[in-house]
Amino acid sequence: MAKELSDRLSLQEGDITKLAVDAIVNAANTSLLGGGGVDGAIHRAAGRELLAECETLGGCPTGEAKITKGYKLPAKHVIHTVGPVWNGGKRNEEELLASCYRNSLALAQKHGQKSIAFPAISTGAYRFPMDRAARIALTEINAFLDGNKEFEKVVLVCFGQDAYQSYLDAWKNLSKS
C-alpha cells in the first residue's frame, strides 16, 4: 500500500531494504553494529561489508547520523541514525528524534543524495509513541523539503498497517493546521 502525500513525499507499507533510492535510513543503535528490527534487516540485506564499514565509524550518539555504502542493497547508501529510547518524554526525546531526521536529511544532501527512505525511527524496541513520532517525522521532512527544492523524493516506509495509519493520520492533522 502506498500513498503520495505531496509531489516529493510518499508513504508506504513494506520493506525498506527493497527500495531503490539513493539512501535508506537505518534506525540504528549507538554501536552501529546491527541489532533487531529494521537495523538487523538492513544489516542482513546489505551483507557483511556493511558491518565491516560500520566497525570503522566508532559508533554514533543519539540524534546524530553517519553514512555508509549500501553494498548489496538496492539503495546506494545507508544513513545510520540513533533514535532516542522513550522515557515518558522527560529526557528530551522529541528533540532528539527531530534531530535524527534533520541530521539524516542534511547528511544525504551533503553527499549529493536526491532520494531517501525513512523507517519509523524509535517506534519499535525504543517504544517512542507512534503518533508523536509520525508528527515529528512529517514536520521535519516537510521543513527540509520546503527549503531544499532540488531534493527529489522522501519515502516514509511503515512496517505494518498500524504504523501506516498513524503516519496517515498525522499527515491529515498537519495538513489541517
C-alpha positions in Angstrom: 0.0 0.0 0.0 1.4 3.4 -1.0 0.1 7.0 -0.9 1.5 10.2 -2.4 1.3 12.8 0.4 2.8 15.5 -1.8 4.8 15.8 -5.1 8.0 14.7 -3.2 6.8 12.8 -0.2 5.1 9.4 -0.1 4.0 6.9 2.5 4.1 3.2 2.0 3.9 0.0 4.0 6.6 -2.5 3.3 10.3 -3.5 3.5 12.7 -0.6 3.4 15.5 -2.9 2.3 13.8 -3.4 -1.1 13.8 0.3 -2.2 16.0 1.6 -5.0 16.6 5.1 -3.6 19.9 7.0 -3.1 19.8 6.3 0.6 17.8 4.4 3.2 17.9 5.4 6.8 18.7 2.8 9.4 17.2 3.1 12.9 20.5 2.0 14.4 21.8 1.6 18.0 24.7 3.6 19.2 27.3 0.9 18.3 26.1 0.8 14.6 26.9 -2.9 14.6 23.5 -4.3 13.9 20.6 -5.2 16.1 17.0 -6.2 15.9 14.1 -4.8 13.8 14.9 -2.6 10.8 18.6 -2.4 11.9 19.0 -6.2 11.7 17.1 -6.4 8.4 19.3 -3.7 6.8 22.5 -5.4 8.0 21.3 -8.8 6.8 20.3 -7.5 3.4 23.4 -5.4 2.9 25.8 -8.2 3.7 29.0 -8.5 5.8 30.6 -5.5 4.2 28.2 -3.1 5.9 29.2 -4.4 9.3 32.9 -4.1 8.4 32.4 -0.5 7.4 30.3 0.3 10.5 33.1 -1.1 12.7 35.3 1.7 11.4 32.9 4.5 12.4 33.2 4.5 16.2 29.5 4.3 16.9 27.1 7.2 16.8 25.5 9.3 19.5 21.7 9.6 19.8 20.2 12.1 17.4 23.2 12.1 15.1 23.8 10.3 11.8 26.6 8.6 9.8 26.7 7.4 6.2 28.0 4.1 4.7 27.7 2.4 1.3 24.6 0.3 0.6 26.6 -2.8 -0.6 24.0 -5.5 -1.6 21.0 -3.2 -1.0 19.2 -1.6 -4.0 19.9 1.7 -2.2 23.4 3.3 -2.9 23.9 4.4 0.7 22.7 3.7 4.3 22.4 6.6 6.7 22.5 5.3 10.2 20.8 7.4 12.9 20.2 6.6 16.5 16.8 7.5 17.9 16.0 8.1 21.5 14.6 5.5 23.9 11.2 6.7 25.1 11.2 7.6 28.8 7.9 9.3 29.0 9.1 12.5 27.3 11.2 13.6 30.2 14.6 13.3 28.6 14.4 15.5 25.5 13.2 12.6 23.4 11.2 14.7 21.0 14.1 17.0 20.2 16.4 14.0 19.8 14.1 12.3 17.4 13.6 15.5 15.4 17.4 15.8 15.3 17.6 12.3 13.7 15.5 13.4 10.8 17.3 16.8 10.4 20.8 15.2 10.6 19.9 12.4 8.2 18.5 14.7 5.6 21.4 17.1 6.0 23.9 14.2 5.5 22.0 13.0 2.5 22.1 16.4 1.0 25.8 16.8 1.8 26.6 13.6 -0.1 24.5 14.5 -3.2 21.6 12.2 -2.5 18.3 13.2 -4.1 16.0 10.4 -2.7 15.8 8.9 0.7 13.6 6.4 2.6 13.0 6.5 6.3 11.6 3.9 8.7 9.6 4.9 11.8 12.6 5.7 13.9 12.5 4.8 17.6 8.9 3.3 17.4 9.9 -0.3 17.8 12.0 -1.6 20.7 12.7 2.1 21.8 8.9 2.5 22.4 8.5 6.1 21.1 4.7 6.6 20.7 3.9 6.2 17.0 1.6 9.2 16.8 4.2 11.6 18.2 7.0 10.0 16.1 4.9 10.4 12.9 4.1 14.1 13.7 7.8 14.8 14.3 9.0 12.9 11.2 6.5 14.7 8.9 7.2 18.1 10.4 11.0 17.8 10.0 10.7 16.3 6.5 8.3 19.0 5.3 10.5 21.7 6.7 13.5 20.2 4.9 11.7 19.8 1.5 10.3 23.4 1.7 13.9 24.7 1.9 15.5 22.3 -0.5 13.8 22.3 -3.8 16.4 20.2 -5.5 15.7 17.2 -3.3 13.5 14.8 -5.3 11.9 12.3 -3.1 11.3 11.2 0.5 9.6 7.9 1.2 8.3 7.0 4.7 8.3 3.2 5.0 6.0 1.7 7.6 6.2 -1.8 8.9 2.6 -2.8 9.4 -0.8 -1.3 8.9 -0.9 0.3 12.4 2.2 2.3 11.7 0.9 3.3 8.2 -2.4 4.5 9.6 -0.6 6.5 12.3 1.5 8.3 9.7 -1.5 8.9 7.5 -3.5 10.4 10.5 -0.5 12.6 11.4 -0.4 13.8 7.8 -4.1 14.7 7.8 -3.7 16.5 11.1 -0.7 18.5 9.9 -2.5 19.4 6.7 -5.4 20.9 8.7 -3.2 23.2 10.7 
